[in-house]
Amino acid sequence: MKFKKIAIIGKYPSLHESKDIRNQLIQLINHLTKKNVDLIIEEKTQKQINLSKFQSLSLEDIGKKVDLALVVGGDGTMLGVARTLVNSSIPLIGINQGRFGFLADLNIDSMFASIDNILDGSYIQDNRMLIETKILRNEKIIHESFSLNDVVIRSGLRLIELEVMIEGKFVHSQRSDGLIISTPTGTTAYALSSGGPIIHPSLDAITIVPISPHTLSNRPIAISGNSEILVKIVNMDEAYASIDGQIQIPLDKKDKIKIKKAKQSISILHPKDYCYFEMLRNKLNWG
């Protein structure tokens, strides 16, 4: 596939990061202007680099107008962009400005060569599952979101009591600090630090990982990606649902959270030499 219209989306930096990110964005723009492509800058990114000679569009409009989006930032930036572009079919390339880079995996130092190869048609297309969450209060939907990583149902100061059902079948009730429902992509995020398994992104699976369960026999499980999960709040002091660690919704007693695989997916492009296991070795310091 040839990419003719390309968008650049940058991380919105803190003050101490702004100069470095601005310089890297300008280098990337200068490199791409030498290619036979139409370049569009996301409007907030354009304001932070102060380059008005290029066409700018909102992030929402970018999903309707371009063939490819280059995201300069960390995994958090990729998560936010992916959710916003969930109804578009454009693929993403992540250029890592963060710490881990599980999603934004192109290195700043070698990004030009990698991007050139991708633009020449030499790439691996990696389709990632999203999950859809609906929060119901008195049987009415009060919030609806997509997640690329996870949905976390988390207590405040005290334990929360939850009841979990899968495909209408009762699984268990648990008292814990909360519960993580994760896509394969999210299994290298919060779910991993809570003792969950790493699931290869190509697998059609969802993991359910308890956070500090009161009963030690309450273990993480992986289920079919086609399963619908229902979590009922039985008892709580205070609690919230977190979407990809970026959106928080306060929860109330007796709220229900429905989670299932979304119809939409996100496509991430990698260089031809990309290897998921090599990435894990490097990021997790495996021998």
LINRA-V337297 format. One record per backbone hydrogen bond with DSSP energy under -0.5 kcal/mol. NH is the residue of the N-H (numbers start at 1). CO is the residue of the C=O. If there is no record, write none. Layout:
<<NH;CO> <NH;CO>>
This chain:
<<4;2> <6;4> <6;38> <7;68> <8;40> <9;70> <11;72> <13;11> <17;14> <18;14> <21;17> <22;18> <23;19> <24;20> <25;21> <26;22> <27;23> <28;24> <29;25> <30;26> <31;27> <32;28> <33;29> <34;31> <35;32> <37;35> <38;4> <39;37> <40;6> <41;55> <42;8> <43;57> <46;42> <47;43> <48;44> <49;45> <50;46> <51;46> <52;50> <54;51> <55;39> <57;41> <62;58> <63;59> <64;61> <65;61> <65;62> <66;62> <67;5> <68;5> <69;91> <70;7> <71;69> <71;93> <72;9> <72;70> <73;71> <73;95> <78;74> <79;75> <80;76> <81;77> <82;78> <83;79> <84;80> <85;81> <86;83> <88;85> <91;67> <92;267> <93;69> <95;71> <95;93> <96;94> <96;106> <97;73> <98;73> <105;103> <106;94> <110;107> <111;107> <111;108> <114;110> <115;111> <116;112> <117;113> <118;114> <119;115> <120;116> <121;118> <122;117> <123;121> <124;270> <126;124> <126;268> <127;125> <128;266> <130;264> <131;147> <132;260> <133;145> <134;258> <135;143> <136;134> <136;256> <137;140> <140;137> <142;135> <143;135> <145;133> <147;131> <151;181> <152;242> <153;179> <154;152> <154;240> <155;177> <156;238> <160;176> <161;235> <162;160> <162;174> <163;232> <164;172> <165;230> <166;169> <167;228> <169;166> <171;164> <172;164> <174;162> <176;160> <176;174> <177;211> <178;211> <179;153> <180;209> <181;151> <181;179> <182;180> <182;207> <183;149> <186;149> <187;183> <187;184> <188;185> <189;186> <191;186> <192;189> <193;189> <194;190> <195;192> <196;191> <199;197> <203;200> <205;203> <206;223> <207;182> <208;221> <209;180> <209;207> <210;208> <211;178> <212;210> <214;175> <216;214> <218;215> <219;217> <221;208> <223;206> <225;204> <227;224> <229;259> <230;165> <231;257> <232;163> <232;230> <233;255> <234;161> <234;232> <235;161> <239;251> <240;154> <241;249> <242;152> <243;247> <244;150> <244;242> <246;243> <247;243> <249;241> <251;239> <254;233> <255;252> <256;136> <257;231> <258;134> <258;256> <259;229> <260;132> <261;225> <262;130> <266;128> <268;126> <268;266> <269;92> <270;124> <272;122> <274;271> <279;275> <280;276> <281;277> <282;278> <283;279> <284;280> <285;281> <286;281>>
